[in-house]
Amino acid sequence: MNNLLSVDLEDWYHFIGDPAVPVYEEWVNSESRVEESTDILLEILEGLSITFFVLGFTAEHHPGLIKRITSLGHEVACHGYRHEFVFEMGPEAFRKDIARTKAILEDLTGQPCVGYRAPGFSIRKQDLWALEVIKEEGFTYDSSIFPGIRTAGGISGFYPYPQVLRLEAGPLVEIPVSTTRLLGITTAFCGGGFSRFFPGSYIHKKIKKINSRNQPAVVYIHPRDIDPHQPRMELKYFNRFIYYYGLKKAEEKFRHLVSSFAWEGFCVFASRF
Ligand SMILES: [Zn+2]
């Protein structure tokens, strides 16, 4: 069966929740490494059609990259403009943020942008208003829910597989990121720093377990996750660990993961619901 693969397209300085990260005003003067790493990902993904959740800021500064992604048959979906937590924006700023980014992406790709993922999976139980806004702004699916507790966002007890949410604004397909239970804790295992931390054999086994339930694994990666040469920030200890652990072997590990399973994009999958 097909699993769902996504790239959260942003740069090395788009990390939220640590004082060492460059602030928005410094981004334009920060060295960008997103094109180099994304080109490696595009080479690994050759022949596949998957989903890129793109930051509006990155799209505006790298329009050629977005066009390249589209021309290779991948879906371009929305990751917001400035990579801010949804719960810190509030409803009005959030609506403006996703509408602005959707317009930027549709203008660049010439295709409808129908999917959204919140920065840091930052939709909590008390932020479910955001799903109504997402539906009202014309998106058909969302992939923002982390079905467990995490430092920012997360909804403990949320059904962990794709489903249709019956909202006031209408139906919205929700595609939660894949998690597993480990030592009594719900944790991500096949995305970002988690996919660099857990052994490949463990990740493959867990994906097969999800597939045995006739469900797709929902996987994500950032371009920076395979870039050992990115500038190092003086992050807090845990952040530093999750941000930089296993970078040297990450490209090879991702290559192996991609070649070991069948994949498809989120929009194609959501349209079957
Ligand atoms: Zn992100």
Boltz pocket constraint, residues with backbone or C-beta under 6 A from the ligand:
constraints:
  - pocket:
      binder: B
      contacts: [[A, 8], [A, 10], [A, 14], [A, 79], [A, 83], [A, 118], [A, 119], [A, 120]]
      max_distance: 6.0
